[in-house]
Amino acid sequence: MDLKFTAEEEAFRSEVLAFLNERLPQRIAGKVSNGRHLTRDDMAQWHAILHEKGWLANHWPREYGGPGWTAVQKFIFENECAIAGAPRIVPFGVNMLGPVLIKYGSEAQKRYWLPRILDGSDWWCQGYSEPGAGSDLASLRTTAVRDGDHYVVNGQKTWTTLGHYANMIFCLVRTATDVRKQEGISFLLIDMTTPGIEVRPIVTLDGEHEVNEVFFTDVRVPVANLVGEENRGWTYAKYLLTYERTNIAGVGFSVAALARLKRAAQKITRNGKPLAEDPQFAARIAKVEIDLDNMKTTNLRVIAAVAGGGVPGAESSMLKIRGTEIRQEISSLLRRAMGPYAVPFVEEALEEGYAGEAIGPDEAASAAAQYFNNRKLSIFGGSNEIQKNIISRMILGL
Ligand SMILES: Cc1cc2nc3c(=O)[nH]c(=O)nc-3n(C[C@H](O)[C@H](O)[C@H](O)COP(=O)(O)OP(=O)(O)OC[C@H]3O[C@@H](n4cnc5c(N)ncnc54)[C@H](O)[C@@H]3O)c2cc1C
C-alpha cells in the first residue's frame, strides 16, 4: 500500500488550491479562520460557488451531478478546503439526504428533490433525535398515522441543527407499534411551513443558537413524501449515518486549528518568553501534532483500502473517536494558551466588523466559545462511547 499521492493526485490538489485561491471569498475564510459567526448567507454563498463549479455533491454519481471523484480526490478536496478556511458544506441535503434519495427514492423524488438540493432551493435539516431517543434512536416516538393520501404527524424532534434556517426536514417517524421497534419506522420528507410545526431555539453553552427543538401537532404530510417503503425507514436511516460519518476524522480542520494554536502560542508570553517555548506547553503541542499525523496516516490507509474495493468497518469508528479527541484537545490548548483572555469571552467580538476594544490576541475572542462548541464533536454523529461499543463488537466480538 502506497500512502503517497500519485502525480495525478498532486495535480488535482494543485487544481483545488488554484480554485480556492480564486473563488473562496476572503471575507468568509477570515471568519472561519478566526472562529467568527457565519451567517446563513455565508453558508449559502459557498454552497452556490461549489455548485457552479460542479464540486458541491462530490460523492454523488455523475448522472446526478457529482464530479466522479475517487476517495483520494474527495479526501484531498475536503482537507484543502478546511485548511484554506472554507466553511463546512451544510451536510443535511448534500451529504445525508441526497445519497438516501439516490439509493432508495422513487424516480419522481430524485427528479424533484436532487436538483433543489444542488441549487439551494431547499435547506434541509435532520429530524432523527428525540428526547429519550438519541443513542437509542430506534426508541423514537414521533408518530405518523395514515389518513387517506396523507400522514398525520405528532411528536417532537430535538437537537435539530440549523432547523431555524430550514424549509424542509427529513424525519424518522413511527408508523407501526406492534412489531420490533426497528421495524415500525418510516422516513418522511416534511415541509417546515406546514401548519402545526413549531421550531424553538436551544441556546448552547457557548451562547450560540445552532440547534433547535421541533414540535409537530397534527401535521399533514402527503404520502408521496414517504421515501422507500413504509416501515423500512431504519434501513435508510442507517445508510444515511454511514454518510454522516464520512470524512469524520476532519484532518483538515485539525491541521487549520493546530496552525492557529501555534500562531497564538507565539503571541502569548510566559516568563518573558513566547508560550510556544515553554517546555510543557511545547510538549503538549508536539503530542497532539504527532497524534494528528498518525490519524492522517490511518485515514489514508482506510482510503487506500476503499480504493482497493474494501469497505470501512470499525475504522470509521476509530477515526471518529480520534478525530474528535484531537480537535477537542487543540481547542482546549488554545483556551489554555489564552489564559485569562479566554474566560470572559465577548460574544459581540464573534460578529463580523466588531469594532470594540480587542481583548488579548485575535485568537482570544473565539477561544472559549470554540472550546465549548467543540464539546459537541464527541456527542453527535453517534457518541464516542457508542463508537467504542461498535469497535468492541466488530473487532473483539464482545
Ligand atoms: C450540537 C449537536 C447537534 C446535533 N444535531 C442533530 C441534528 O441535526 N439532528 C438530529 O437528529 N440529532 C442531532 N443531534 C443529536 C445527537 O445525534 C445525539 O445527541 C446523540 O446521538 C446522543 O444522544 P443523546 O443526546 O440522547 O444522549 P444519550 O443517548 O442519552 O447519551 C447520554 C450519554 O450516555 C452514553 N451512552 C448512551 N448509550 C450508551 C451505551 N449503550 N453504551 C455506552 N454509553 C452510552 C452516551 O455516549 C452519552 O455520553 C445533535 C447533538 C448535538 C450535541
The ligand as a Gaussian input file, in Angstrom:
#p B3LYP/6-31G(d) Opt

LIG

0 1
 C      -24.651000      20.095000      18.799000
 C      -25.497000      18.906000      18.433000
 C      -26.122000      18.879000      17.205000
 C      -26.943000      17.817000      16.860000
 N      -27.630000      17.854000      15.662000
 C      -28.557000      16.908000      15.402000
 C      -29.400000      17.020000      14.255000
 O      -29.268000      17.953000      13.445000
 N      -30.360000      16.092000      14.068000
 C      -30.543000      15.029000      14.917000
 O      -31.422000      14.207000      14.676000
 N      -29.752000      14.891000      16.029000
 C      -28.782000      15.810000      16.290000
 N      -28.001000      15.712000      17.424000
 C      -28.307000      14.648000      18.375000
 C      -27.209000      13.613000      18.552000
 O      -27.238000      12.689000      17.493000
 C      -27.452000      12.956000      19.920000
 O      -27.173000      13.945000      20.906000
 C      -26.576000      11.772000      20.130000
 O      -26.985000      10.701000      19.312000
 C      -26.622000      11.298000      21.624000
 O      -27.943000      11.127000      22.044000
 P      -28.488000      11.833000      23.372000
 O      -28.130000      13.281000      23.331000
 O      -29.919000      11.473000      23.515000
 O      -27.645000      11.187000      24.566000
 P      -27.890000       9.762000      25.210000
 O      -28.109000       8.755000      24.159000
 O      -28.908000       9.902000      26.281000
 O      -26.465000       9.503000      25.862000
 C      -26.053000      10.137000      27.092000
 C      -24.661000       9.602000      27.424000
 O      -24.723000       8.176000      27.641000
 C      -23.830000       7.488000      26.769000
 N      -24.460000       6.245000      26.300000
 C      -25.713000       6.086000      25.813000
 N      -25.937000       4.788000      25.485000
 C      -24.792000       4.133000      25.744000
 C      -24.390000       2.773000      25.609000
 N      -25.207000       1.843000      25.099000
 N      -23.121000       2.424000      25.988000
 C      -22.261000       3.360000      26.486000
 N      -22.599000       4.675000      26.650000
 C      -23.838000       5.046000      26.286000
 C      -23.620000       8.445000      25.588000
 O      -22.388000       8.218000      24.951000
 C      -23.650000       9.805000      26.286000
 O      -22.391000      10.087000      26.854000
 C      -27.123000      16.734000      17.769000
 C      -26.465000      16.751000      19.009000
 C      -25.661000      17.823000      19.342000
 C      -24.985000      17.827000      20.694000

